[in-house]
Amino acid sequence: MKTFLFILAISAASLIQLKAQNLFSTSNGETSFFSETPVENITAVNKFGQAILNTSNNEIVVQLTMKQFDFPNKLMQEHFNENYIESDKYPKALFKGKINESIDFTKNGAYDISATGDFTLHGVTKPRTLKGKVTVAQGAVSIASEFDVALADHNIEVPKIVFMKIAQTIKVKSKYNLAPYVGKK
């Protein structure tokens, strides 16, 4: 949370001359993932994703606390945090980038987009371009995206004993409803 607030403060400080309507944020975005194998399917959801979008320059930052992923099976959650993601050592996932398309955020509509930036997971940062959809409605902005994460790209090791139970590429879905940012008065 401190890292996100720091990023938010830096972003806000650099945008002093912008009106507040150019910043949109949320702290309850939803990100889920799905691992499908012939042996076992694994799913988890995190409903506490944080995001900030600067509509004047299309910059976006999304951050997740890894321990906030909720699994239907608590043993899976424990293994995820302790053995694979190592949440104590790598507590956050972060995407910091820029939406590539020009969007008029003052007009209602749905737009196919891509965002290019850096995606950090398990301490490994990779350049990524993620595709999704932005919906503008009544002064709010929603962002939805689906993408894959290869475990090998982020040095996430799966022991051979459970190799057949965990997909090597994980499907990720996210949905973030952002409202105009209202800073402290």
PAKOLTOR-945330 format. One record per residue (C-alpha): x, y, z. Coordinates in steps of 0.001 Angstrom, whole numbers, padded with zeros to 6 digits. Example, Ala and Ser with C-alpha at 12.3 -4.5 7.8 and 13.67 -1.06 7.14 Angstrom:
BEGIN
        c1        c2        c3
    012300   -004500    007800
    013670   -001060    007140
END
This chain:
BEGIN
        c1        c2        c3
    000000    000000    000000
    002851    002382    000825
    004428    001780   -002596
    001146    002500   -004357
    000591    005661   -002300
    004142    006765   -003086
    003569    006215   -006821
    000246    008020   -006508
    001883    010949   -004698
    004652    011225   -007317
    002070    011088   -010112
   -000109    013674   -008388
    002853    015968   -007689
    003939    015888   -011329
    000391    016715   -012367
   -000104    019794   -010159
   -001292    021866   -013087
   -003838    019292   -014216
   -007411    019331   -013044
   -008509    016425   -010815
   -010847    015198   -013549
   -007789    013860   -015419
   -007062    011274   -012716
   -009158    008157   -012170
   -008481    005531   -009522
   -009727    002489   -007639
   -008581    000311   -004773
   -011021   -002531   -005397
   -010244   -003730   -008907
   -010706   -007424   -009578
   -008016   -009674   -011016
   -008425   -013431   -011304
   -006304   -016210   -012717
   -006946   -019701   -013975
   -004568   -022632   -014332
   -005988   -025525   -016344
   -004390   -028960   -016569
   -005782   -032457   -017169
   -005084   -033234   -013502
   -006410   -030147   -011715
   -007826   -026665   -012303
   -006768   -023820   -010036
   -008482   -020466   -009779
   -008082   -017471   -007501
   -009379   -013913   -007304
   -008048   -010669   -005841
   -010696   -007974   -005327
   -008336   -005336   -003962
   -006354   -004290   -007038
   -005230   -000671   -007041
   -005080    001407   -010205
   -004613    004993   -011246
   -005152    006350   -014756
   -004042    009768   -015950
   -006323    010547   -018911
   -004262    013571   -019967
   -001299    011389   -020976
   -002814    007834   -020914
   -000418    006627   -018198
   -001705    003773   -016061
   -000387    002012   -012967
   -001953   -001185   -011594
   -000734   -002889   -008426
   -001786   -006094   -006654
   -000842   -007450   -003256
   -000189   -011141   -003895
   -001446   -012324   -000492
   -004867   -010878   -001320
   -005578   -013618   -003866
   -008346   -015807   -002474
   -008477   -019499   -003384
   -011383   -021902   -002820
   -008859   -024286   -001226
   -006785   -022728    001579
   -003954   -025250    001092
   -003609   -024054   -002527
   -003490   -020472   -001243
   -000748   -021376    001221
    001314   -023150   -001475
    000807   -020224   -003886
    002102   -017687   -001348
    004887   -019749    000221
    006204   -022020   -002540
    005523   -020364   -005906
    005014   -016606   -005674
    007014   -016261   -002442
    004736   -013432   -001324
    006846   -012473    001677
    009826   -011858   -000616
    007831   -010527   -003612
    004650   -009026   -002124
    003410   -007053   -005145
    002687   -007400   -008840
    002851   -004152   -010813
    002042   -002944   -014313
    003169    000568   -015193
    002545    001685   -018739
    000679    003805   -021200
   -002465    003247   -023247
   -001405    003401   -026887
   -004661    004644   -028420
   -006074    008174   -028247
   -009347    008112   -026332
   -011732    010956   -025608
   -012432    010235   -021943
   -015128    012928   -021908
   -017405    010949   -024262
   -019286    007782   -023388
   -018191    004755   -025404
   -016291    001485   -025505
   -012808    001326   -026985
   -010463   -001549   -027801
   -007065   -000631   -026448
   -003545   -001849   -025836
   -001216   -000654   -023110
    002556   -000954   -023315
    004737   -000897   -020249
    006580   -002931   -017661
    004987   -005860   -015842
    006672   -006985   -012620
    005866   -010308   -010968
    007975   -012418   -008605
    010719   -009785   -008752
    011091   -010038   -012543
    010160   -007109   -014781
    009255   -007741   -018408
    008106   -005330   -021116
    004539   -006207   -022078
    001768   -004969   -024319
   -001602   -005922   -022882
   -004864   -005726   -024827
   -008198   -004827   -023368
   -011243   -002617   -023461
   -011914    000792   -021933
   -015498    001838   -021319
   -016365    005433   -020494
   -019821    005972   -018988
   -021273    008846   -016973
   -017893    010176   -015874
   -016449    006802   -014835
   -013905    004613   -016615
   -013826    000806   -016687
   -010867   -001193   -017911
   -010993   -004921   -018688
   -008160   -007105   -019901
   -007255   -010739   -020495
   -003685   -011929   -020910
   -001381   -014875   -020277
    001554   -015086   -017897
    004220   -017715   -018533
    005680   -018887   -015216
    009144   -019277   -016772
    009151   -015572   -017764
    009084   -014643   -014081
    011317   -017386   -012681
    008410   -019104   -010939
    009483   -022689   -010438
    007090   -025604   -010100
    008474   -028732   -008419
    008393   -031810   -010647
    006132   -033623   -008180
    003263   -031172   -008939
    004329   -030187   -012481
    001256   -031849   -014034
   -001113   -030016   -011645
   -000058   -026461   -012509
   -000211   -024936   -015990
    003011   -023362   -017205
    001021   -020468   -018644
   -001639   -018869   -016460
   -004689   -017068   -017861
   -005331   -013722   -016163
   -008491   -011591   -016304
   -008948   -008161   -014799
   -011792   -005685   -014422
   -011258   -002277   -012852
   -013968    000356   -012341
   -012268    003697   -011823
   -013850    006885   -010510
   -012507    010428   -010669
   -009697    010771   -008165
   -010550    012972   -005213
   -007463    013983   -003275
   -007296    015104    000318
   -008872    018464    000929
END
